[in-house]
Amino acid sequence: MATAFAGKVALVTGGGSGMGRATALAFAREGARVMVADIHARNAGETARMIADAGGEARDAQMDVSRPAEVEALIEATITAWGRLDYAFNNAGINIEHGPVADCAEEQWDRVMAINLKGVWLCMKYEIPRMLAAGGGCIVNNASIVGLTGSRNTPAYVASKHGIVGLTRAAALEYGRAGIRVNAVCPGAIKTQMYLDREGDDPENNARIAAANALNRLGSPDDVAGAVLWLCSDASAFVTGHCLVVDGGEIV
């Protein structure tokens, strides 16, 4: 195991798969102890076991980021386990609707907002006091390139990701002088289960989507994990309120 984050504690929501799993594993490879949270208990447990099998230390928790009591309990469980919280990757999110603005059902809008935007806010609401008490920390929120531009037929998702960008910048301004840096990653087309559920895994379609970026490939969860760890590292010590685009050059 590496030691860049030795002695530190990281929390990853949506850590049971995709970008969350890749980031949890990356934190552990750098020596951090990791709390893996996911709405799917089995997935969270699998990630924690992968960390343990590689010689790291992790715990897992089933929780819903849209439920305040569950978020608060997650933060308290992290503190109980290791006495501190240094890093948080607020990654959990969904994208369930397709269709133009006027066709988006209210229940679809509410569910996406509750998980994607309210969930990030709730996580920060309970993470920040613990970081304040410890004298600092780093938070990275998972937004999207559509939180900086736009996209057809996913109105709730687009709006929620724009909200995450704004929330990230507001928190960075509020807590920077207290030693807490708050940034976001804005992924493009990353080959995760969410991507596969939406696009399938047809080689021709993948090639068409990849051709929209300068590197002419789909991103991997590890591409995002590397960005998250950089934003939490001392190498980015003068970076806060930034939304780091990880899209292979799609929106340059």
Secondary structure, 3 states (H helix, E strand, C coil): CCCCCCCCEEEEECCCCHHHHHHHHHHHHCCCEEEEEECCHHHHHHHHHHHHHCCCCEEEEECCCCCHHHHHHHHHHHHHHHCCCCEEEECCCCCCCCCCHHHCCHHHHHHHHHHHHHHHHHHHHHHHHHHHHHCCEEEEEECCHHHCCCCCCCHHHHHHHHHHHHHHHHHHHHHHHHCEEEEEEEECCECCHHHHHHHCCCHHHHHHHHCCCCCCCCECHHHHHHHHHHHHCHHHCCCCCCEEEECCCCCC
